[in-house]
Amino acid sequence: MTAAAKAATGKAAPAKPTPIKPATVTKLEPVVAGPALRKKELLDTVALKTGMKRSEVKKVVEATLATMGLALQDSRDLNLQPFGTVKINRERKLPDGKVVAARIRQARDLPADDMATDGPAPAPVTEAKTAAE
């Protein structure tokens, strides 16, 4: 159908969607890992933030972790905002389990006080001193 014929019928051509240019990561920044978040600290923090008893929080957190573990066991991706999206890239079966290589993407940085508690902040990880120092 020609442009003149379209104009005569009153129908306009549908607008073409503008293509989205994919973002490319050019340089990854090295990350110095802080101390690991253990289940005890997770339970204490959630209990403090929610005002719930620690025993109640423990049941909920353990059920949540079990559900997430089963999803990973079934090779399912996780979309748990604001935690992030976990996409499984590779996995290797071992005699006593399996190793899963995954990518976690967070949509944005969380505020620094999201994990803050009324207690003292954990000590930052520093380089270990040698015996000669």
N, C-alpha and C positions, 0 to 999 in steps of 0.2 A: 504494500500500500504506500502510495507516495505521500509526501508531506501535505500536498494540496488536498488529497482525498481525506487524510486524517483531519485536516482543518475543517473540511466540509461536513464531516460526520460529528464534529464536536468532541472527538476523543483525542486526548493528548497522549503522547507516548509516555509510558511509565518512567519515572525518574530512575536513573541508574544509581545504585548505591556507590558511594565513594569507597574505594578500596582502603583497607586499614593496613598501614605499613607495620610489619612486626618489629618489636623492639629487639635489638641485638645486644647481648652482653659482650662488651669488648674486653673488660678487664675485671677479674675477680679480686676482691680485696681479701688479704689474709685475715683470719679471725683468731684471736687469742681466746680460747675457751675458758670460761670461768668455772667455778666449782659446779659439779653435777647437781641437778635438782633431784633429790631423793624422795621416796614416797612419804617419809616422815615429815619432811619440810612441806611437801605439797598438802598433806592432810592438815598440818598446823595452820598453813596460810589460808586454805579454804575455810576451815572452821572459824578463823579470826574474821575473814571477810563476810561470811554468811551469818555469823552469830549462832550457828548450829553446834550441837555437841560433837566432839571429835569422833565418838563411836558411830554417830549417824553419818557423818561425813565419810568415815572409813568405808562403810557399806556402799555408799554411792560411788566413791572414787574407785574402789576395787571392781565394782560392776562395770563402770565406764572403761577402765583399763582392760578388763577381760573382753568386753565387746570390741574394743579397738584391736586387741590382739587377735581375736577370731577373724576380724575383717582383713587384717594383714596376712593371716594364715591362708585365707581364701584368695589372696592376691588382689584384693580390692583396694582401690584408691580411697583416701579419706579426704573429705572436704569439711573441715571443722574450724570455722572462723570464730574468733580471731586467731586461733592457734595457727591455722594455715591449711594449705592443700598438700597432702602427701601423695606423690605419684611414685609407684613402684617402677623402677627402671630395669632391674635384673634381680634374679635370685638364683642361689645355688644350694642344692640339697646336700646335706651332710648326714652322716650316720646318726648323729645325736640332735638334729634340728636342721635349720636352714639359715643362710645368710641372705638378707634382703638389702639391696642397694636401692635407696629411694631418694627423691628430691622433695624438699619441703619449701613451699613458696608462701610467703606472707604478703598480703596485699599492701600492708603499710606497717610502719613501725608503731609499736604499742607505746603508750606513755611510760616513762621511766618508773612511775609510782605504781604501776599495775601489780607488781609482785611485792611492793613495799609492805612491811609489817611494822608494828610498833617496836619490835625488837631491834637489836643492832644489825646492821647490814653485814653480809658475809665479807670476810677479808678478801681483797683482790689477790689474784694469783700473780706471783712475781717469779722471776727467774730464780732457780735454785743456786745457792752459793756453793762454790767449790770448797773442798777441805783446806786448800791453801789460803783462803781468805780469812 
